[in-house]
Structures are given as C-alpha cells and as structure tokens.
Amino acid sequence: MKGFAGFPAGKQPYTPIPNLFFSEVLPAIDHLGELKVTLHVFWLLAQRKGEQRCVSSEELAADRRLLGGLAAPGLSPEEALRDALDRAVARGTLLRVTTGQEAGRRDWYFTNSEKGRLAVDDLLAGKWTPAEEGQPLQLQAQRPNIFVLYEQNIGPLTPLLAEELMVAEDTYPASWIEDAFREAVELNKRSWRYVQRILERWATEGKPDETSRRGDERDRRRFIEGEYADYIEH
C-alpha cells in the first residue's frame, strides 16, 4: 500500500459534494470503481465554469491515473471505466447524453442535480451543445449493465464468470437480460446458469410477453444462425 504524507498546511482547494451524497448514495455504493468514478466526475465538474457543466467519455478515458485506479479482474482499464460509469448512471447519480454516431459517437456525463438536469434538458432541446453542431442527441436508456444485475441479484463476480457475462451482454438484448434476472429472482433461482437457460429458451422459442412474433422470429434466427450460434444450445 502506498502511503500518504498528509494534507499540507495552509488553505487548500476543495470539491463541493452535497451532504445527501454521504447520507443516501455512499451507503448504497458497493463497488469501488463506481465510487472512484463518481467522485472523479464531481471533482472534474467543480473545475468547470458556467451553468452547463459536463464531462466527456474521451476526457475520462484519457486520464491514465484514473484508469490505473480502476483495475478489475477480467476487465481492461477502459472496460472497467465503462462498467463503473454504467453503474453510476444506473444508480442515478450521473446522467448520460450521447452525441454523434459510430466513429463520432461520444458520451457526456452530468450530475443528477437540478443544474445537471436543466443542462441535459437544454442540450436535448438544442439550446447549447458541447459537441459539433448538427449531431443528433439522445438520452441513454438508464438500464443497469449485466455486471450490476449479477452483483445486485446473485453475488460477487469472478473473472471467469465476467467473461461469460460479457458474451451474454453482446448476444442478447438488454431488456431480455434484465427480464431474465427478474424472473429468476421471482422464482428464487438466484444463479447465472438459471438466468442463462431463460435467455437461451427465449432465443430459441421466443420471449412469451413479446407482442410481435415476427420480431421474435428475426431475433431467434439472428441468435441461432448468426455469429452467436456457437453460444446457443438448440
């Protein structure tokens, strides 16, 4: 463990953090990466001037010191950063807006405060933009990623299982994964194998509550005949 020599004497710059963070958010955070990224974004935004304050995904990914402190089993530093940000967005501490498409795609992060929400609303309304003019904007769906779902509903994550979860996240729609975890919890079958069997069944037979069977057929063919065929038992 690297020691800390202590804060020097004299007046020091500080980062304002709402007291509600310590009473409501901090006790609920059980992932170190999420905590580090959340505090880092608070610190970055405190350096900004003006009413519309945000941090880009590129800026966060370029901070080697931040990435170095996000080491996680089975994940690259960039994947660990994305996972930590997904957790903070899923919890509701941070808001995320995406601009651009494909190569020009960029995520922008705001605190979920009155000023942050107003900045997001104005950004989506076209009243200001931190990116190039004319790029389409969309508010990201606030869905927890598969790691968050696993740890919240089943238990601690292992490196080998993390690889399986990443394959599943690339294979199935996010809404399916969330619904499969919910079904497993409701049946008190808290295991990844059970969740996986639910997803595999939906991929081959169709998801029972889907309104469009034609959509199910397209999804089923994509899963059992496409690039993910090797991962599906049928």
N, C-alpha and C positions, 0 to 999 in steps of 0.2 A: 504494500500500500504506500502510495506517495504521500508524504507528509505535507502539511500546510503550515506556513510560518506565521500565520495570523494576519489580521487586517491591520494595515499601517495606521499610525496616529494621524490625526487631522481629519478634516471634512472629506468624505468620500461620496462619489456619485452613487445614486441608488435607483432601483427599479420599483415603481409602484405596482403593487398587486392587491386586488380587492380582498378585504377580510373574508368575504364569502368563499373565496377560493380555499382558504385554510379550514373553514368550518364545514363546507359542503362537498367540495371537489377532492381535495387532498386525501381525506379519509377513504374515499372510494377508489382511488387510483392504486392498482395492484401490479402495475407494470412499470419498471424503471425507465424504459425507453420513452414511454408516454409522458412520464413526469419530466424527464430531461427536455424533451422537445417542447412541451407546453411552456416550461419556464424560459426556454431559449427564445420562443416566439414572443413571450411577454417582454423579455429584455430587448429584442430587436425592435419591437413596435414602440417601446419607450424612447428609442433613439430617433424615431421619425418625427417630422413636424407636419402640421396641417391636420385637417379633420379626417381625411381619407387615408388611413394607415393600413398597410398590408405588407406581407412578406411573400416572396415568390418561392416556388419549389426549387428553382435553379439556385437562388441565393442560399437556401438551406443546404442543398446538395454540394455546394462549393465550399462549405465550411468544414475543413478537414478535422478541426478539433472537435466539432460536434459529432461528425461521423465516427471519429475514433472512440468517442464515449458511448456509442450505441451498439457495441459488439453484442451479437446474439447468436446462439447456436443454430447452425444450418442456414444463416442468412448473410448475404453480403451487406456491407455498410449501407449501401443505397436501399436495399430491400428492408433493412432494419429501420431506416429513416421513414420509408413509406409506411411500414407497419405501424410505427409509433404515431405518425400523423393520422393514419386511418383510425386509430384508437381514440385520439383526441377529438377528431371530428365525430366519430360515433357516439362518444360521451356527450358531445355538445359544448365542450369548452372552446373549440375552434370552429370557425365556419370556412368553407372552401368554395371558391368560384373557379371555374375552368374557362380559359380563353383559348381560341385557336383550334386547329385540327391537326392530327397526325404530327408531322415534324415540328409544327409551330405551336403545338399544344403546351400550355403552361398552367399550373395551379397557383392560386393566390390564397393566402390564409389571413383570416381576421379573427380577433377575439369575439366571442359571442356576448358582446356588451351592447349597450344602447348605441354607442358610436359605431361599433363594428357592424351591427345590423343595418344601421342607416347607410353606412358606406356601401354595403352589399346591395341594398335596395337601389341606391343611386347608380351604382355600377351597372346593374342589370337593366336599369331604365335608360342607360346611355348618357347619363349626366356627367360622367367622367370615366376615364379608363386608364389603367396603369400600363396597358399594352398598346400595340399598334392599332390605329383607327380601323374600324370596319371588321374586326374579328368577332365572330359570334360568341356570345356568352351563355353559360348555363350554370345553374346552381346544382352542384353534385348531389345525387341521392345520398342521404345520410344513413347508409347501411353499414353495419359493422362488418369487418372482413372476417375471413374464416378462422384466423387465429384467435380473434377476440371471442367469437362464438364458441370455439372449443374451450377456451380457458374459463369463460363465464359459465358454461353449462356442463363441462365434463371434468376438467382438471388441468394440471400443469402440462406444458408441451415438451416433447422430447425432440431432438434433432431429426431422427428417422421419421417420426410422425409428421414433423413440419414439412418434409418433402412430399409426403402423401397428400397433405392438405393443400399444398401449392398446386399439385396436379389436379386435384378436385376443383380448386378455385378456377383453374383455367378450362376445366371441362364442362362444368355445369353453370347455369345462370345463377346470379347472386340471390335472387328471390327463392329459387329452389333450395339452395343451401340453408338459407335462413328458415324456411318452412320445414325442412328435414330435421334440423336441430330442434325446432319447436315440437314436432311430432314425437321425436324420441324422448324429450323431456316429459311431455304429457303422458307418455306410456311408461315413464320411469325406466327407460332403457338408455342410460347415460354412458354410451360407448361410441367411439368413432366407427367401429365396424357396423353397428346398427344404423347409424346415420348414412354410412356408405351404401348399405343394402337398400335403404329407402331411395337414395338417389339413383342407384342402378335400376331399380324397379321402375321408377318414373321415366328413366331414359328409354327403357325397352317397351313399357306398357302405356306410357302417357301419364301425366300428372292428373289425378282424379278431379281436382277442382278447376282445371283449365276450361275456359268457355269455348275455346276454338280447338277442335280436334285436328284441324288441318295444320295449325301451328305445332301441335304435339307431334304430328307425323313428320314434319320437317325437322323438329328437334331430334326425334328418335333416329331418323336416318342420318342426321349430322353426327350423332354420337356413336352409332354402331357401324357406320360405313365410312366416316371421315377419319381425320388424323388422330382422333382419340379412341378409335376402335379397339386398340390393344388394351385399354384400361377398363373396358366394359365387358362384363360376362353376359352372354346372351345365347 
